[in-house]
């Protein structure tokens, strides 16, 4: 298993370019995004898909849900900041939100 390393500002900046809808919360040292759906069922289905991916990657989000909105936060507590796992999981969230890819 590869050791996780905390990303520095020079490493974070280019990765954020590929995640334009995510914001960097410097206080939480985290990536954050709000997702909106047509109804609660769609929001819950998205959360279920993210939960399955999180289990597969052994990296879990901080999140909350109110009706058709899901707020997702990625941070790596083990390094007290962002790691590549956070970037990867944010990209997975974007892919799941966009729908299945072929």
Secondary structure, DSSP 8 states (H G I E B T S, - for coil): --------HHHHHHHHHT-TT-EEETTTTEEEEEEE-SSHHHHHHHHHHHHHHHHHHT---EEEEETTEEEEEE-BGGGTB--HHHHHHHHHHHHHHH----
